[in-house]
Amino acid sequence: EKCLETRESVAIKKILQDRCYKNRELQLIRLMDHPNVVYLKHFFFSTTSRDELFLNLVMEYVPETLYQVLKHYTISNQRMPFFNVKLYTYQIFKGLAYIHTAPGVCHRDVDPLTQQCNLCDFGSAKVLYTSSIDIWSAGCVLAELFLGQPLFPGENSVDQLVEIIK
C-alpha cells in the first residue's frame, strides 16, 4: 500500500477485533522503538457492513522476509554466505534483546516468515512468559540459515511439532 500523505510504501495489517478485549498486539507494538523492530506509523479502526470491527496497523514496509531470502538461495542451489548469516543473526538478536527489555514481554513467533531483520507480527506476543522460547526459536532460524532448510521439516505446523517432540 502507499501512504496517501507521504506516498511511501507501508504495510497494513488488518485484525478482526473482539469488542470486549483490548488488542494486545497494538499495546505492545506502540511501546517498541528500535531499528530491528518494525515501526508502527499509525493505526485506525474500520467496520464492515456486517458490523465487524477491524484494527488496521500501518507499519513500515519491509520488502522481503528471511523466508524469501532463503528460498532464493535454495532455488539457486546455494548456501547463504556466512557473512549474511551473521548479519541476519545479529539483527534478530538485537531486536529480541530490545523486546525482552519490556518487563515480561516475549515475541513467541520467531520464524523466517515473520523475520524481516525487523521483528514484526506481535500477534502472538505476550507478557508473563520467559524469553527462553524466543531464544530457542531464534536458534532454529539460525540453523535454517546455515542449513538452507528447516531444522524441523514438516508439511504443516502439526508435522513440525511432531518433529520437535521427537
Secondary structure as UniProt FT lines:
FT   TURN            4..6
FT   STRAND          9..16
FT   TURN            19..20
FT   HELIX           24..31
FT   TURN            35..36
FT   STRAND          40..47
FT   TURN            49..50
FT   STRAND          53..60
FT   HELIX           66..75
FT   TURN            76..77
FT   HELIX           82..99
FT   TURN            100..101
FT   TURN            103..104
FT   STRAND          105..106
FT   TURN            112..114
FT   HELIX           122..124
FT   STRAND          126..127
FT   HELIX           132..147
FT   HELIX           157..165
//
